[in-house]
Amino acid sequence: MLSRRDFLQVAAATTVLTGAGGGLARAAALQALSQRDLLQFEALGQVTLLHFGDIHAHLTPLYYREPSINIGAGGAAGLPPHLTGDHLLQAFKIAPGTPEAYAFTCSEFEALARGYGKLGGLDRIATLVKAIRAERPHQTLLLDSGDTWQGTYVSLQERGADMVRAMNELGVDAMTAHWDFTYGTERVKELVAQLKFPFLCGNVQDSTWGNWAFDGSKIFERGGVRVAVIGQAFPYTPIANPAWLIPGWTFGIHERRVQEQADQARAAGADIVVLLSHDGFDVDRKLAARVKGVDVILTGHTHDAIPQAVRVGRTLLIASGSHGKFLARLDLEVKDHAVSDYRFRLIPVFSDAIAPDPAMAALVAGIRRPYQAELGRVLARTETMLYRRGNFNGTFDDLICDALLAERNAEIALSPGFRWGPTLLAGQEITLEDLYEQTAITYPAAYRQSMTGAELKAAMEDIADNLFNPDPYYQQGGDMVRVGGISYAIDVAKPMGQRISELTLARNGTLVDPAKSYVVAGWASVRQGTQGPPVFDVVRAYLERQKSVSIPPRQLVRVSGADPRGIAACG
């Protein structure tokens, strides 16, 4: 692999020669990467599980900066996935400046991105999947943890049909879901009917009769081993997203139901049990310690990319990242109805190092063709890196807050702590596609309302508890709401209702008055009937007027009470 020293020397030389960290740096970096290297793996046992999740409808390669702040609450503090930057590199013995360092962390992100290029692309994933299936034709299962149908302009226009076509072509064997439900009950039923594989959501019930709404599990035979796959949809979907979109269904963790499904699978002859989950990593870590008989949990929702399997008792937890950046491969040796050995690799999907699969490339091009003119429409240019992911900060959300303040004539702006949305490097144009990749939801109204200081603090305390409650079963897996027009302090170790303090107005440095009303703009309210223009129209108008934006990271949040291993200084 290209060393950090080699990479930085080449990048520096390229800057002298070309004035930008561009072609020569990337050419040198890519000499260290090949499709063969990415696929290199010593096969083991009878079963190969391939896994991805949280692709959020991204069909093409992208940049995605991993978080600089990912704080663990309670017993999860300082444990994977709550390691960032150099802390993660040290824990997993990854050298700085290498392809793995770029893929798994935010360290030196912008410089390394210009050298190693984009990751993902469904045509590249298809190449990897087909190669592994050719090597292990009777042993391989391809499983998707959900958040598949939502997240882009095309998916919003197609209402998820584009991703159903793409996943059918990829040959997925089973999936579960979360954001996929935000197209509404009837549309979900239509899309499920088009799938060529099971839609496993064993924790979703009919709200009237209590019947289970979807198949909960399926047994596959691979390599002479009977593999039971249990599907677990995001348990808090009607809370984190609008309940009025899916009024006929209820969700939950349903720990007892998972145990019953595992026991039933064993009774039906399953040799091993796999939980295909969208719970979030910390929830699944707790679940693994409380449910017996689950051999592997393929977890999703919290977008964590962990280079190694995490063992809880006899259960292996696999976290495969998001946005199509990674494809997980887990080989299992099974003896006496249990996993006796395993081998794992989380494969970074380096787009420039992998040959696109022709069939998938043609399908993706066909899906995007009707929308190409709109997708490429240039709205503005960014002079600084725009990213979303991190417990408190995200410069793309800062941009959204700026737009809400200006276009909605507000004093305070709020942008939800969504974890999906790619990164733009400094100097890139901001296209309509880029904007929708941060805002493509089915309830996009940008509201403008009056809130007292007390109401604002109460709302922020509630969101903070969703993130930092020490009991994972009370966490919902998003990040903290992003703010514009104010700053605040947070002590993540304090109990609910006592974390937020020093709410301060940016315009004059005065404390927010609990009794005073303020004009607040935001978007993605789960309340039915919320009024306002779509957020993508609001931000589009702002960008077209600005033409160029420069948004360095802002110090709006002062954090205390956190394990330092979840906080990194990143470039």
Secondary structure, 3 states (H helix, E strand, C coil): CCCHHHHHHHHHHHHHHHCCCCHHHHHHHHCCCCHHHHHCCCCCCCEEEEEECCCCCCCCCEECCCCCECCCCHHHCCCCCCCCHHHHHHHCCCCCCCHHHHHHCCCCHHHHHHHHCCECCHHHHHHHHHHHHHHCCCCEEEEECCCCCCCCHHHHHHCCHHHHHHHHHHCCCEECCCHHHHHCHHHHHHHHHHCCCCECCCCCEECCCCCECCCCEEEEEECCEEEEEEEECCCCHHHHCCHHHCCCEECCCCHHHHHHHHHHHHHCCCCEEEEEECCCHHHHHHHHHHCCCCCEEEECCCCCECCCCEEECCEEEEEECCCCCEEEEEEEEEECCEEEEEEEEEEECEHHHCCCCHHHHHHHHHHHHHHHHHHCCEEEEECCCECCCCCCCCHHHHHHHHHHHHHCCCCEEEEEECCCCCEECCCCEEEHHHHHHHHCCCCCEEEEEEEEHHHHHHHHHHHHHHHHCCCHHHCCCCEEEEEECEEEEEECCCCCCCCEEEEEECCCCCECCCCCEEEEEEECCCCCCCCCCEHHHHHHHHHHHHCEECCCCCCCEEEECCCHHHECCCC
